[in-house]
Amino acid sequence: MKKITVYEKPTCSTCRNVFKLLTEKGVDFEKVNYYIEPFSESKLKSLLKKMGMKPGELLRKNEEIYKKLDFKNKNFSEEQVLKLMIKNPDLVQRPIIEMGEKAILARPPEKINELF
């Protein structure tokens, strides 16, 4: 089986549920807390490409930083959104699971079944 990496925030309940599901399946995986090990621009671009998503589709819109940056009233380009996500990890939906050339946003956690 290909290496599986879970990009997460450990205090996130959805991330904890994904951890539980993968553990129950006996899947070996690596966890990356992207608050401690931030995404590089190239890594986040790569994950977005593997998920078939644009940066704006991966935004957490209920976060305080989203409101503070006034996303609703500003027309950020996708490149600007990407840079803001790297600078402000709270803007990134989670967890993201990467396996080889595939990646998914595991919301809800049961979406991990798409990888197997």
Summary of the structure (lengths in Angstrom):
residues: 116
radius of gyration: 14.1
end to end distance: 9.6
largest distance: 45.5
contacts: 312
relative contact order: 0.23
helix: 47%
strand: 16%
